[in-house]
Amino acid sequence: METIHKIGRRKTAVARVYLSEGKGNITINKRDLDTYFTTSTLQYKVKQPLMLTDNETTFDISVNVFGGGITGQAEAIRLAISRAMCTLNDENRGILKPEGLLTRDPRMVERKKFGQKKARKKFQFSKR
C-alpha cells in the first residue's frame, strides 16, 4: 500500500495527513499525539474516525498542521483522517457520514468593518 495524502481544514488551521500501514502510531509535527494534544478530548477527536472504522492499530499517521488554535487543528486533523479512511474503503463513508465527520465546518471569523470597533460592535452613539 502506498501512502495516502489528504488535507483537512477548520477555521484557519490546515492539516496534511499521510496515512501508511503500520502499528497505530500518530505523529503530529514530528511529536507524539500525547505530547502535542495534552487533553483527552482533543486526543479523542483525532482518534475518532479510526475508532469508528476499527483501524486504531493498522495504520501509522504522520501529520503536518499549522495555523489556528489547538482545537481547530485537532478538528482539521480529524477531517483529513476521515477523508483518508473513505479513500481506503468506500464502506467507511457510510459509517463516518452520519457522525458528521466528512463535512467541512464553514464557520470562519467575521472580518472587522471600517468605522466600527469590531465585526458587529459599534462605537457608542451620542445623540447630543
C-alpha positions in Angstrom: 0.0 0.0 0.0 1.3 3.4 -0.9 0.9 6.5 1.3 -2.4 8.2 1.2 -2.2 12.0 1.4 -5.3 14.1 2.4 -5.9 17.7 3.6 -8.3 18.9 6.3 -9.2 22.4 7.2 -11.0 24.1 10.1 -11.1 27.9 10.7 -7.5 28.9 9.8 -5.9 25.5 10.7 -4.7 23.3 7.8 -3.7 19.7 8.4 -1.9 17.5 5.9 -2.2 13.8 6.8 0.0 11.0 5.4 -1.5 7.5 6.1 0.6 4.4 5.7 0.5 0.8 7.0 1.9 0.4 10.5 1.1 -0.2 14.2 -1.1 2.8 15.0 1.5 5.5 15.7 0.3 9.1 15.3 2.9 11.8 15.0 1.9 15.5 14.7 4.6 17.9 13.6 7.3 15.3 14.5 5.9 15.0 18.0 3.8 12.2 19.6 0.0 12.6 19.8 0.1 12.6 23.6 2.7 15.4 23.8 1.1 17.6 21.1 -2.5 17.3 22.3 -2.4 17.1 26.1 -6.1 17.0 26.9 -8.0 13.7 26.4 -10.9 15.4 24.5 -8.5 16.6 21.7 -6.9 13.2 21.6 -10.3 11.6 21.3 -11.2 14.0 18.4 -8.1 12.9 16.5 -8.7 9.2 17.1 -12.5 9.3 16.5 -12.5 8.3 12.7 -10.1 5.5 13.5 -12.1 4.1 16.4 -15.4 4.2 14.4 -13.8 2.3 11.5 -11.8 -0.1 13.8 -8.4 0.9 12.3 -6.7 2.1 15.5 -3.7 -0.3 15.2 -3.5 -0.8 11.5 -2.1 2.5 10.2 0.8 4.9 11.0 -0.3 8.5 10.6 2.1 11.4 10.0 0.6 14.9 10.3 1.8 18.4 9.4 -0.5 21.0 10.8 -0.3 24.8 11.0 -2.4 27.8 11.7 -5.3 28.3 14.2 -5.6 27.1 17.8 -5.3 23.6 19.1 -9.0 22.8 18.9 -9.1 23.9 15.2 -6.0 21.9 14.5 -7.5 18.7 16.1 -10.7 19.1 14.1 -8.7 19.7 10.9 -6.7 16.5 11.5 -10.0 14.6 12.2 -11.4 15.7 8.8 -8.3 14.7 7.0 -8.2 11.3 8.6 -11.9 10.8 7.8 -11.2 11.6 4.2 -8.3 9.2 4.1 -10.5 6.4 5.6 -13.0 7.0 2.8 -10.5 6.6 0.0 -9.2 3.5 1.7 -12.6 1.8 1.8 -15.9 3.0 0.4 -17.8 1.3 3.2 -16.2 3.7 5.8 -18.2 6.6 4.2 -21.5 5.1 5.5 -20.0 5.0 9.0 -18.4 8.4 9.1 -21.0 10.5 7.2 -23.9 10.1 9.8 -21.4 11.2 12.5 -20.7 14.4 10.6 -17.0 13.7 10.2 -16.9 14.3 6.5 -18.4 17.8 6.5 -16.1 20.8 6.4 -17.2 23.3 9.1 -17.7 26.5 7.1 -17.7 28.8 10.2 -14.9 31.4 10.0 -14.1 34.6 11.9 -16.1 37.5 10.6 -14.0 40.4 9.4 -13.8 43.8 11.1 -15.6 46.5 9.3 -14.3 50.1 9.0 -15.9 52.7 11.1 -16.7 50.0 13.8 -14.9 48.7 16.9 -15.2 45.0 15.9 -17.1 42.9 13.4 -20.5 43.7 15.0 -19.8 46.1 17.8 -20.2 49.8 17.0 -18.8 52.9 18.7 -21.0 54.4 21.3 -23.8 56.6 19.8 -24.2 60.1 21.2 -27.5 61.9 20.4 -26.3 65.3 21.6 
